[in-house]
Amino acid sequence: MVCLRVLTTNDWPLWREARLAALTEAPHAFKSRLGDWDRGGEELWRARLEAPGTYNVVASLDDRTVGMASGVPGDGGVCELRSVWVGPDARGLGVADRLIAAVETWARRSEATTLKLAVIPGNEPAVALYRRNGFVLTDERGALLPDGVTTEQVMAKPLGRADSGISARPKAG
């Protein structure tokens, strides 16, 4: 059975385990690099979990950490979904859907009206996952990637009130 666990600052070793596994197994899926994190001490890992208002969750299966995701508060009713990863032996079991749903629930409780994420261009399995969970590609430009040319693709999911004035703008084409 897959179990989700919301992390506290004291859970930094568990967060480190999941993050390093993600960056090692799927470096193509993240803007961050293993070298940015693998030499970080306790202070670096605690700082990620201490960021005000964040929500960090890991998934475990048979007492093994098999996935992770984060929610980060933003401005104007927008929260961000970050660091989604599921290990290869847990893929296809609905783990990613459960992690995304947990972050979406947190965002709704935070009174967000939109949940956004950034995905590396060409990561079609991730795009398909996010589409299945109600996200659409937007015209918004994401952060510049390490190659200095490519930018992340931004996807968004409206969460709330129709009168919020915030919605995902489907990408043309």
Residue pairs with C-beta under 8 A, 6 or more apart in sequence:
1 61
2 59
2 60
2 61
2 66
2 90
2 93
2 94
2 95
2 98
3 59
3 60
3 61
4 57
4 58
4 59
4 98
4 99
4 102
5 11
5 14
5 57
5 58
5 59
5 60
6 55
6 56
6 57
6 102
7 14
7 15
7 49
7 56
7 57
7 58
8 49
9 46
9 49
9 50
11 49
12 42
12 45
12 46
12 48
12 49
13 45
14 58
14 65
15 45
15 48
15 49
15 56
15 58
15 68
16 37
16 40
16 45
17 65
18 58
18 65
18 67
18 68
18 85
19 37
19 45
19 48
19 68
19 83
20 34
20 37
20 38
21 65
21 85
21 87
22 29
22 30
22 68
22 83
22 85
23 30
23 32
23 33
23 34
23 37
23 38
24 34
25 85
25 87
25 88
26 85
27 33
27 34
28 120
28 123
29 85
29 120
29 123
29 126
30 83
30 85
30 120
31 118
31 120
31 143
31 145
31 146
31 152
33 146
37 44
48 54
48 56
49 56
51 72
52 73
53 72
53 73
53 110
54 70
54 71
54 72
54 73
55 70
55 71
55 72
55 102
55 103
55 106
56 68
56 69
56 70
56 71
57 68
57 69
57 70
57 99
57 102
57 103
58 65
58 67
58 68
59 65
59 66
59 67
59 68
59 86
59 90
59 95
59 98
59 99
60 66
61 90
61 93
61 95
65 87
66 86
66 87
66 89
66 90
66 95
67 84
67 85
67 86
67 87
67 90
67 95
67 96
67 99
68 83
68 84
68 85
68 99
69 81
69 82
69 83
69 84
69 85
69 99
69 100
69 102
69 103
70 81
70 82
70 83
70 103
71 79
71 80
71 81
71 82
71 103
71 106
71 107
71 110
71 115
72 79
72 80
72 82
73 79
73 80
73 110
73 112
74 80
74 112
74 116
76 166
77 111
77 112
77 113
77 114
77 160
77 164
77 166
78 112
78 113
78 114
78 115
78 116
78 166
79 103
79 106
79 107
79 110
79 112
79 114
79 115
79 116
80 115
80 116
80 117
80 118
81 100
81 103
81 104
81 107
81 115
81 116
81 117
82 117
82 118
84 96
84 99
84 100
84 117
84 126
84 129
86 95
86 96
86 99
96 129
97 129
97 132
97 133
100 129
100 130
100 133
101 133
103 115
104 115
104 133
104 157
104 159
107 115
107 159
108 159
108 160
111 160
112 159
112 160
113 158
113 159
113 160
113 161
113 164
113 166
114 156
114 157
114 158
114 159
114 160
114 164
114 166
114 167
114 168
115 135
115 156
115 157
115 159
116 138
116 140
116 154
116 155
116 156
116 157
117 130
117 135
117 154
117 155
117 156
118 142
118 143
118 152
118 153
118 154
118 155
119 126
119 127
119 130
119 152
119 153
119 155
120 126
120 145
120 152
120 153
121 150
121 151
121 152
121 153
127 137
127 153
127 155
130 155
131 155
133 157
134 157
135 155
135 156
135 157
135 168
136 155
136 156
136 157
136 168
136 170
136 171
137 153
137 154
137 155
137 170
137 171
138 154
138 155
138 156
138 168
138 169
138 170
138 171
139 169
139 171
139 172
140 154
140 156
140 169
141 151
141 154
142 151
142 152
142 153
142 154
143 151
143 152
144 150
144 151
145 151
145 152
155 168
156 167
156 168
156 169
157 168
158 166
158 167
158 168
